[in-house]
Amino acid sequence: MADQASGLTIEALLSEDRTFPPSSEFRAQALVSSEDIYAEAEADLEGFWARQAEQIDWFQPYDKVLEWNPPYAKWFLGGKLNISYNCLDRHVQNGGGEKVAYYWEGESGETRTITYAQLLEDVCRCANALKSLGVRKGDRVAIYLPMIPELPVAMLACARIGAPHTAVFAGFSAESLSDRMNDCDAKLLITADGGIRKGSVVPLKKNSDEALKTSPSVEHVLLVKRTGEDVAVQEGRDLWWHDVVSEQPAECEPEALDSEDMLYLLYTSGTTAKPKGIVHTTAGYLLGAMTTHKLVFDIKPDDVYWCAADVGWVTGHSYIVYGPLANHTTGVMYEGVPDFPARDRWWSIVEKYKVTVLYTAPTAIRAHMKWGPQHAEAHDLSSLRLLGSVGEPINPEAWLWYYRHIGGERCPVVDTWWQTETGMIMITPLPGITTLKPGSATRPFPGVEADVVDEQGNSVPLGGAGYLVIKKPWPAMLRGIYGDPERYQQTYWSRYPGMYFPGDGAKRDEDGYFWLLGRVDDVMNVSGHRISTMEVESALVSDSRVAEAAVIGQRDDLTGEAIFAFVILRGDVESEKGLGEELRQYVATKIGAIARPKRIMFTPELPKTRSGKIMRRLLRDIANDRQLGDTTTLADTSVVETIREASTASKGDE
Ligand code: WTA
């Protein structure tokens, strides 16, 4: 089960037994250089987090660290604070206004350097603009922007006035945007005329207009000019950022928010067709993001830190915006793709800004690996001192390539496991003390109690595999699913009462190291992004020619998993040439390009149980060329053989 669910097989893990202890030089300068931190957190969880919380500037101190009524936690009860104040004002007041917050690099080569003082002004202007458009504390603001500085500015402006934001990744479709805005009744949308990707324009305003046709709650659109092309501007509803924001005063009093006021919503795919709005609140989230950012990446004042994720995903929220800014870190923000205009783009950025810490995803590492080490070798990467990985299990081969060719065998690689729901890194090395094993996320962060359990919820002895669970609350944990407490309970807390179930399989080795094994539910992980099989299936069946569809993740050397769709056409539809391509494109239009199936196979039947449930497990076995698991519950056992033969035969056609 669990170990089959991912590209990493147990055999592959075991064949990689090299270990990498921290060098004495790294250890000597590291923020965490003693194991005591684990014992300290274990002995007194609340005391540990309370000590970390001294890093926060409070407008009013909290009375109580934690209230835990499973499955609901409240942290730092009674405290008042503002995140944008913690990310900006206090640094400026302490004389750190001239420090660079972001080196922004556009895909086509333009640059912007934004100091903390400038960022604060921009955020205040934007916050005032939001207020002038009627946005009040508690109102939801949707943000659909490319990787430009206005994206963090917009998020921080929302945080400043206490209006929860919901960022929608700019690669999502109009329909996905509309669904999200409707789910949270967004009052305002912040978007741009377009985004730039691989030299071409992503029509964000056009998508927004399409989305707004079915999103009546949105009263205004704040429009950033990025590409400068012609876009439709609806009088009274749409306002240009450069008109409305620029004329605002550069000061805006930060709202004193409650520790548990909602900071943001971020939608993520689950096992149904409808994405879940994950709720994060203020104090605990900030604390989790900033503490892990500092200790996992060993962040010092002179670091130049680059997280190459998109701000539209949780990695960007916690580790491009909130964590790094709260820690007064200088960051790099890059707009485009890694191979534009050439495959050395990333390495030229590292060289140019003398990046010291780089955080990215295994799928990107594997792409660089495929392109070859010569692109990195052409640049001076000696500024790097730490590397990070996130989003999916990193195969030992990619880990070693990253360590060798990017890190010059001198930089620790921190493989960090966490989720949109956890808000912060949960299982990770601490680079000054942890002996690394390529492919393992190593140990839970201090204060995080993780375990691996069997079907019954019993802890699996070291050496065994099972389901990952978290047994104690942590500050940045989700506070629920927006508007759906039942689903919250059901998804995360019902399988093992009292324990948080993230949906991942894991194995622990004899040393107690965690090896993540991929999802155990119907969620795929494509290039580090979660996509629900149900979401893709329902997009497919919404085409009138499709009678039924079953979607699974197929192992893929580059993207970890690739989307493989089995499709049954309606009786009167011929599977003519080009239909597969049309359906692939249709899914991309419905959900977004990340959800476009890599393969579509037309089949007359699907393997089902006697009660009619599609057995995706068997389809996964077929697609991944594995021995078929238990087939005794199948209504018709001949179906899988038919599909398997067709699948083998069709491979040659691609
Ligand atoms: C997977 C991304 C193995 C996992 C921060 C999780 C990982 C899902 C790792 C969350 C890792 C993330 N090793 N698997 N280091 N990091 N995952 O919500 O399956 O986009 O449940 O958050 O990605 O994806 P999400």
Residues whose N, C-alpha, C, O or C-beta is under 5 A from the ligand:
A	BS01	WTA	S389 V390 G391 E392 P393 I394 D415 T416 W417 W418 Q419 T420 E421 A441 P502 D504 L516 G518 R519 G528 R530
